[in-house]
Amino acid sequence: MASFQNAAEISTWWSSSIAQTLIGIGVSLVLFFFGYRQTVGARKERARNALAAILRALIRRLILEEYDPAPGDIARLRDGKAAAFQLRPTDLPDEEAIVTRAFTEVFDSDLVPSTVRVSVEERLRRYLAAMASSGGADDLDEPRGRGLSSSSTRTLGAMGLATAVIGTLVSVVPTLGGIGVGDLAQALPVALTVLVGSVSIMTYLISVRRGREAVVERAMGAAMPGVKLEMDTAKLLDRLGIAYDTGVRVGFAEIDILATVAGRRIPIEVKAWREVPTLAGVSRALSQLRYMKTQTGAPKAVLVVPTVAELPARLVSDADVAVVTLKQLPDVLSEIRTSIEGAA
């Protein structure tokens, strides 16, 4: 094994080892991110573009041509776009998620006239109802949207190991001048440091990136429960035979649903709070509904929430606003009808 004659040789070896280690790790990271952009990153970008193309085509036909999708149409559109963008169908969301995204885009758009928006929303509700009656989305061995994630994990693992090995080789090549036992002994610590350091840094960066993507996905999916609860509320009103309008502007605010009960307009706001709301958030919702109650002349406004168990009793028992779950809504509307007819 090689030995050092003096402190100068030790200092020189130490400096060169640090430089080789940094060079090796740098090479590994550069190769990894270049490979990521060309493989996993490019595939995710194609998936985002494909979903945007699906939504653009679907919304355009719904608005401009009053397209009424038949069962299976959106699945065929999705599979066709997947082929066009060189993706597997499992890389894209399922039918229900696509329809829900389209519903959200139309519902949130201020550029779509209210009459057109209501018509589009009704057609999408019918499509979702037809899917539910036929058993939901198509059954697959691999869940929709998971194919991209699973294949990305395998690709990242293989690519990370390969680039770490390449960086290790680059770092130790300068020390193998004579390829003796001493050279190998000196190169071994550098090689191990580069290999472990490269893998550790890449693992950390991947976890940070995926954490950010998960936050974005949760933010994008946060509107999904709200849209579903609104759809369920509208379908319940359909079953009860109660006429209603959606997205109606009342004064300075827009109400989710404006139902007609016994000839009176009843504002119904839907709040699918995913977590326990703050007191300020609940108070704002109640204040807005009191304003809508005054503007419409309704005997009572209604706030539909997923659960009332975790809300303060004083707020839930508001005299002007009934805070109820979807299951309690029919009884509350029946009480409102009885009070209106009794007053008449």
Secondary structure per residue as TSV (DSSP state, phi and psi in degrees):
chain	resnum	aa	ss	phi	psi
A	1	M	-	360.0	139.0
A	2	A	-	-67.2	146.1
A	3	S	-	-124.8	157.7
A	4	F	-	-100.0	136.1
A	5	Q	-	-83.4	-32.9
A	6	N	S	-152.7	177.9
A	7	A	H	-65.7	-29.3
A	8	A	H	-64.5	-41.1
A	9	E	H	-65.7	-39.6
A	10	I	H	-63.1	-43.8
A	11	S	H	-63.9	-41.3
A	12	T	H	-64.3	-44.1
A	13	W	H	-63.4	-42.0
A	14	W	H	-63.6	-43.6
A	15	S	H	-65.1	-43.7
A	16	S	H	-66.9	-34.5
A	17	S	H	-65.0	-43.1
A	18	I	H	-63.3	-44.1
A	19	A	H	-62.1	-44.0
A	20	Q	H	-65.4	-38.0
A	21	T	H	-63.4	-46.2
A	22	L	H	-64.6	-39.9
A	23	I	H	-63.3	-44.9
A	24	G	H	-62.3	-45.7
A	25	I	H	-64.5	-40.5
A	26	G	H	-61.1	-43.8
A	27	V	H	-62.0	-42.6
A	28	S	H	-60.8	-45.9
A	29	L	H	-66.6	-41.6
A	30	V	H	-62.7	-46.6
A	31	L	H	-64.3	-38.4
A	32	F	H	-64.3	-48.3
A	33	F	H	-70.5	-31.6
A	34	F	H	-64.9	-44.9
A	35	G	H	-64.7	-37.0
A	36	Y	H	-62.4	-44.8
A	37	R	H	-63.4	-33.6
A	38	Q	H	-83.8	-18.2
A	39	T	T	-117.5	-82.2
A	40	V	H	-64.9	-46.1
A	41	G	H	-62.0	-41.1
A	42	A	H	-65.9	-37.3
A	43	R	H	-69.1	-40.2
A	44	K	H	-65.0	-38.5
A	45	E	H	-63.8	-41.2
A	46	R	H	-63.9	-37.7
A	47	A	H	-65.5	-42.0
A	48	R	H	-63.9	-42.3
A	49	N	H	-66.6	-37.3
A	50	A	H	-65.2	-43.3
A	51	L	H	-64.0	-41.3
A	52	A	H	-62.9	-37.9
A	53	A	H	-67.8	-38.2
A	54	I	H	-63.2	-48.7
A	55	L	H	-64.2	-40.3
A	56	R	H	-63.1	-46.3
A	57	A	H	-65.9	-43.6
A	58	L	H	-65.3	-47.9
A	59	I	H	-66.1	-37.2
A	60	R	H	-61.5	-45.6
A	61	R	H	-67.8	-38.0
A	62	L	H	-63.6	-39.2
A	63	I	H	-86.3	-47.9
A	64	L	H	-82.3	-31.4
A	65	E	S	-116.3	5.5
A	66	E	-	51.8	41.9
A	67	Y	-	-65.5	131.9
A	68	D	-	-114.0	99.0
A	69	P	-	-63.5	136.6
A	70	A	-	-90.4	157.6
A	71	P	T	-54.0	129.4
A	72	G	T	93.6	-14.4
A	73	D	H	-61.2	-45.7
A	74	I	H	-70.9	-32.5
A	75	A	H	-64.4	-41.2
A	76	R	H	-67.5	-38.1
A	77	L	H	-62.6	-43.7
A	78	R	H	-62.2	-46.7
A	79	D	H	-66.5	-35.5
A	80	G	H	-67.0	-42.1
A	81	K	H	-67.2	-34.5
A	82	A	H	-61.2	-43.0
A	83	A	H	-66.0	-39.6
A	84	A	H	-65.5	-32.7
A	85	F	T	-98.7	14.1
A	86	Q	T	58.2	49.4
A	87	L	-	-125.5	164.3
A	88	R	-	-87.7	148.1
A	89	P	G	-55.4	-30.4
A	90	T	G	-72.5	-9.3
A	91	D	G	-77.3	-12.2
A	92	L	S	-112.3	158.7
A	93	P	-	-63.5	164.3
A	94	D	-	-79.9	178.0
A	95	E	H	-58.2	-46.3
A	96	E	H	-62.2	-41.3
A	97	A	H	-65.5	-38.9
A	98	I	H	-66.6	-44.5
A	99	V	H	-63.4	-40.0
A	100	T	H	-65.2	-40.4
A	101	R	H	-62.8	-42.3
A	102	A	H	-63.6	-41.6
A	103	F	H	-59.5	-43.3
A	104	T	H	-63.8	-43.7
A	105	E	H	-61.4	-43.8
A	106	V	H	-69.5	-42.2
A	107	F	H	-62.8	-37.9
A	108	D	H	-84.9	-10.3
A	109	S	-	-79.9	129.7
A	110	D	S	-89.5	-5.1
A	111	L	S	-87.9	-15.0
A	112	V	S	-91.1	124.6
A	113	P	-	-55.9	147.6
A	114	S	H	-59.8	-38.6
A	115	T	H	-65.4	-41.1
A	116	V	H	-67.3	-41.7
A	117	R	H	-61.1	-44.9
A	118	V	H	-61.5	-41.3
A	119	S	H	-63.5	-44.0
A	120	V	H	-64.4	-44.2
A	121	E	H	-60.6	-39.3
A	122	E	H	-65.6	-41.3
A	123	R	H	-64.8	-38.9
A	124	L	H	-68.9	-36.5
A	125	R	H	-62.2	-42.4
A	126	R	H	-62.5	-39.8
A	127	Y	H	-64.0	-44.1
A	128	L	H	-64.8	-38.0
A	129	A	H	-64.8	-39.8
A	130	A	H	-64.6	-38.4
A	131	M	H	-63.9	-43.7
A	132	A	H	-64.2	-40.1
A	133	S	H	-69.5	-24.8
A	134	S	T	-95.1	6.7
A	135	G	T	103.6	9.5
A	136	G	S	87.9	-160.5
A	137	A	S	-69.5	161.6
A	138	D	-	-61.0	140.7
A	139	D	-	-79.4	134.8
A	140	L	-	-134.0	149.1
A	141	D	S	-65.8	-34.0
A	142	E	S	-114.5	123.2
A	143	P	-	-57.9	147.6
A	144	R	T	-62.9	137.4
A	145	G	T	84.0	-9.8
A	146	R	H	-89.8	-19.9
A	147	G	H	-61.4	-41.1
A	148	L	H	-64.4	-40.6
A	149	S	H	-68.5	-46.0
A	150	S	H	-67.1	-44.4
A	151	S	H	-67.2	-34.3
A	152	S	H	-63.9	-38.6
A	153	T	H	-62.7	-45.0
A	154	R	H	-64.5	-43.7
A	155	T	H	-63.6	-44.2
A	156	L	H	-63.8	-39.7
A	157	G	H	-62.5	-48.9
A	158	A	H	-64.5	-42.7
A	159	M	H	-68.7	-38.6
A	160	G	H	-63.7	-42.6
A	161	L	H	-66.3	-42.5
A	162	A	H	-63.4	-45.3
A	163	T	H	-69.2	-32.0
A	164	A	H	-65.3	-41.0
A	165	V	H	-64.7	-42.6
A	166	I	H	-62.3	-44.0
A	167	G	H	-62.4	-36.9
A	168	T	H	-63.1	-45.7
A	169	L	H	-62.4	-41.7
A	170	V	H	-62.1	-36.4
A	171	S	H	-73.0	-30.1
A	172	V	H	-97.7	-13.9
A	173	V	G	-56.5	-44.0
A	174	P	G	-62.0	-23.6
A	175	T	G	-86.3	-7.0
A	176	L	-	-99.9	42.6
A	177	G	S	-61.1	-55.4
A	178	G	S	-94.1	-7.6
A	179	I	-	50.4	50.0
A	180	G	-	-100.9	177.6
A	181	V	H	-62.8	-38.7
A	182	G	H	-63.8	-39.4
A	183	D	H	-63.0	-43.4
A	184	L	H	-63.5	-39.8
A	185	A	H	-64.9	-38.4
A	186	Q	H	-72.8	-31.8
A	187	A	H	-77.0	-24.8
A	188	L	H	-60.6	-47.9
A	189	P	H	-60.5	-39.6
A	190	V	H	-63.7	-44.4
A	191	A	H	-62.0	-45.4
A	192	L	H	-65.1	-39.7
A	193	T	H	-63.7	-43.4
A	194	V	H	-65.6	-44.3
A	195	L	H	-62.7	-51.2
A	196	V	H	-67.1	-42.4
A	197	G	H	-64.1	-42.8
A	198	S	H	-62.9	-47.1
A	199	V	H	-63.2	-41.2
A	200	S	H	-65.2	-45.8
A	201	I	H	-64.3	-43.3
A	202	M	H	-65.6	-38.6
A	203	T	H	-62.3	-42.9
A	204	Y	H	-63.9	-46.6
A	205	L	H	-64.3	-37.8
A	206	I	H	-65.0	-42.5
A	207	S	H	-64.5	-39.0
A	208	V	H	-64.6	-43.9
A	209	R	H	-62.9	-44.4
A	210	R	H	-69.1	-32.4
A	211	G	H	-63.0	-41.1
A	212	R	H	-66.4	-40.2
A	213	E	H	-64.6	-36.7
A	214	A	H	-65.1	-38.7
A	215	V	H	-62.6	-43.7
A	216	V	H	-63.1	-43.2
A	217	E	H	-64.5	-38.9
A	218	R	H	-66.2	-38.0
A	219	A	H	-65.8	-40.0
A	220	M	H	-68.7	-34.1
A	221	G	H	-85.6	-6.1
A	222	A	T	-63.9	-29.0
A	223	A	H	-77.3	-17.8
A	224	M	H	-60.9	-49.3
A	225	P	H	-60.6	-36.2
A	226	G	H	-63.6	-44.3
A	227	V	H	-64.3	-41.6
A	228	K	H	-63.9	-42.5
A	229	L	H	-65.4	-37.5
A	230	E	H	-63.1	-44.0
A	231	M	H	-62.9	-43.1
A	232	D	H	-63.4	-38.0
A	233	T	H	-65.2	-43.6
A	234	A	H	-63.9	-40.9
A	235	K	H	-66.2	-35.0
A	236	L	H	-64.9	-41.7
A	237	L	H	-63.5	-36.9
A	238	D	H	-60.1	-44.9
A	239	R	H	-65.9	-32.2
A	240	L	H	-81.0	-6.4
A	241	G	T	73.3	27.7
A	242	I	-	-100.0	124.7
A	243	A	E	-73.5	149.7
A	244	Y	E	-159.5	160.3
A	245	D	E	-122.1	153.4
A	246	T	E	-119.4	152.3
A	247	G	E	62.3	36.3
A	248	V	E	-88.1	130.9
A	249	R	E	-83.9	124.9
A	250	V	E	-119.2	106.7
A	251	G	T	65.3	-124.6
A	252	F	T	-92.5	-3.5
A	253	A	E	-117.1	161.8
A	254	E	E	-114.9	128.2
A	255	I	E	-93.2	142.9
A	256	D	E	-63.3	-52.4
A	257	I	E	-137.6	131.9
A	258	L	E	-116.8	99.4
A	259	A	E	-89.7	156.4
A	260	T	E	-114.2	112.6
A	261	V	E	-122.3	118.5
A	262	A	T	53.3	39.8
A	263	G	T	80.0	0.6
A	264	R	E	-111.5	146.1
A	265	R	E	-87.0	127.5
A	266	I	E	-118.1	112.8
A	267	P	E	-73.3	131.5
A	268	I	E	-125.4	119.5
A	269	E	E	-108.1	137.8
A	270	V	E	-112.4	124.3
A	271	K	-	-127.0	103.9
A	272	A	-	-91.9	69.2
A	273	W	-	-63.9	122.3
A	274	R	S	-76.4	-28.4
A	275	E	S	-125.9	171.9
A	276	V	-	-63.2	121.9
A	277	P	-	-73.1	159.1
A	278	T	-	-74.9	159.9
A	279	L	H	-61.8	-37.0
A	280	A	H	-63.9	-39.5
A	281	G	H	-64.3	-43.2
A	282	V	H	-64.9	-42.5
A	283	S	H	-63.1	-39.7
A	284	R	H	-63.8	-41.7
A	285	A	H	-63.7	-41.9
A	286	L	H	-67.6	-40.1
A	287	S	H	-62.8	-40.9
A	288	Q	H	-64.1	-39.8
A	289	L	H	-70.2	-35.1
A	290	R	H	-63.2	-40.1
A	291	Y	H	-62.4	-44.2
A	292	M	H	-66.4	-36.1
A	293	K	H	-61.9	-42.6
A	294	T	H	-65.9	-43.4
A	295	Q	H	-66.5	-36.5
A	296	T	H	-91.3	-12.6
A	297	G	T	72.3	23.6
A	298	A	-	-75.3	148.4
A	299	P	S	-70.3	-24.0
A	300	K	-	-162.2	145.0
A	301	A	E	-103.1	161.8
A	302	V	E	-129.6	133.8
A	303	L	E	-116.0	116.3
A	304	V	E	-97.7	124.9
A	305	V	-	-131.2	162.0
A	306	P	S	-63.5	-39.0
A	307	T	-	-152.4	148.6
A	308	V	S	-110.8	0.8
A	309	A	T	-64.8	-33.0
A	310	E	T	-97.7	6.9
A	311	L	S	-94.2	146.5
A	312	P	-	-59.7	138.8
A	313	A	H	-62.0	-35.1
A	314	R	H	-64.0	-36.5
A	315	L	H	-76.4	-37.4
A	316	V	H	-67.0	-31.9
A	317	S	T	-91.8	33.5
A	318	D	-	-63.7	139.0
A	319	A	S	-72.8	-29.4
A	320	D	S	-96.3	-20.7
A	321	V	E	-128.7	126.6
A	322	A	E	-91.6	117.3
A	323	V	E	-97.5	113.1
A	324	V	E	-138.7	164.3
A	325	T	-	-90.3	171.5
A	326	L	T	-62.5	-35.3
A	327	K	T	-67.1	-32.1
A	328	Q	T	-85.1	-13.2
A	329	L	H	-58.8	-45.2
A	330	P	H	-56.7	-41.7
A	331	D	H	-65.5	-40.4
A	332	V	H	-66.1	-42.7
A	333	L	H	-65.4	-35.6
A	334	S	H	-64.6	-40.4
A	335	E	H	-64.3	-39.9
A	336	I	H	-64.5	-43.2
A	337	R	H	-60.3	-44.2
A	338	T	H	-63.2	-40.9
A	339	S	H	-67.4	-37.1
A	340	I	H	-66.7	-47.7
A	341	E	H	-66.8	-33.7
A	342	G	H	-68.1	-37.7
A	343	A	H	-69.9	-28.5
A	344	A	-	-74.5	360.0
